[in-house]
Structure formats: C-alpha cells, structure tokens
Amino acid sequence: MHPAPVRVTLIGRPGCHLCDTARATVERVSAELGVGWEERSVDADPELRERWADQIPVTLVDGRQHDYWRVDEARLRAALSVPPGTR
C-alpha cells in the first residue's frame, strides 16, 4: 500500500501550544479523508523562519497558504474536498 500524497503541510515549532492544537486537527482530518500530510519546523529551515515565523502554525494545502495561527476544521475539510490542481 502506498502512502497518500502529501496535500497538507503544517509549519510550526516544537513547544508551540497552538502548533500542538493545529497538529491534532490536521492529523485527524487527514486520517479521516485519507490525505497525506507533513510537518516542518521554522527552527530547522531559515527560509521557513524568514517567511512564516510570525504566523505559526501555518497550514498549506497543495502548496498554498490556507490558514495561520489556528486551523479551522471545516475550512480544512472544504479545501481538501477540492481535487489537487483545480484551485
């Protein structure tokens, strides 16, 4: 069985309570919808830190910014209902 393609990227940092909450939402919704997701740390990548450090956690759907600070579960589900490449 092949893993699901990554559609959601969560950008955050260790020890961030908002990131912990966002991770739980992304993980749950992705699992329910069979969507792949990844997590990246602003502390491990200078480019991510430069671009996103003031907005973490940031979620990207299909490579485009979706939300920051909080993940709205209904909005995430709606975005993932659209096939990749059609937005």
For each residue, the residues with C-beta under 8 A, 3 or more apart:
1:
2:
3: 36
4: 7 30 34 35 36
5: 36 84
6: 9 36 37 38
7: 4 30 35 36 37 61 62 80 84
8: 26 30 35 36 37 38 59 60 61 66 76 80
9: 6 37 38 39 40 59 60 63
10: 19 22 23 26 37 38 39 40 57 58 59
11: 39 40 41 42 48 52 56 57 58 59 60
12: 16 18 19 22 23 39 40 41 42 56 57 58
13: 16 19 41 42 43 56
14: 19 41 43
15:
16: 12 13 19 20 56 57
17: 20 21
18: 12 21 22 56 57 69 70
19: 10 12 13 14 16 22 23 56 57
20: 16 17 23 24
21: 17 18 24 25 70 71
22: 10 12 18 19 25 26 57 59 70 71
23: 10 12 19 20 26 27 39 57
24: 20 21 27 28
25: 21 22 28 29 71 73 76
26: 8 10 22 23 29 30 37 59 71 76
27: 23 24 30 31 37
28: 24 25 31 32 73
29: 25 26 32 33 35 73 76 77 80
30: 4 7 8 26 27 33 34 35 36 37 80
31: 27 28 34
32: 28 29
33: 29 30 77 80
34: 4 30 31
35: 4 7 8 29 30 80
36: 3 4 5 6 7 8 30
37: 6 7 8 9 10 26 27 30
38: 6 8 9 10
39: 9 10 11 12 23
40: 9 10 11 12 44 45 48
41: 11 12 13 14 44 45 48
42: 11 12 13 45 48 49 52 53 56
43: 13 14 49
44: 40 41 48
45: 40 41 42 48 49
46: 49 50
47: 50 51
48: 11 40 41 42 44 45 51 52 53
49: 42 43 45 46 52 53
50: 46 47 53
51: 47 48
52: 11 42 48 49 55 56 58 68
53: 42 48 49 50 56
54:
55: 52 58 68 69
56: 11 12 13 16 18 19 42 52 53 68 69
57: 10 11 12 16 18 19 22 23 68 69 70 71
58: 10 11 12 52 55 65 67 68
59: 8 9 10 11 22 26 65 66 67 68 71 76
60: 8 9 11 63 64 65 66
61: 7 8 64 66 76 79 80
62: 7 84 85 87
63: 9 60
64: 60 61 87
65: 58 59 60 68
66: 8 59 60 61 75 76 79
67: 58 59 70 71 72 75 76
68: 52 55 56 57 58 59 65
69: 18 55 56 57
70: 18 21 22 57 67
71: 21 22 25 26 57 59 67 75 76
72: 67 75 76
73: 25 28 29 76 77
74: 77 78
75: 66 67 71 72 78 79
76: 8 25 26 29 59 61 66 67 71 72 73 79 80
77: 29 33 73 74 80 81
78: 74 75 81 82
79: 61 66 75 76 82 87
80: 7 8 29 30 33 35 61 76 77
81: 77 78
82: 78 79 86 87
83: 86
84: 5 7 62
85: 62
86: 82 83
87: 62 64 79 82
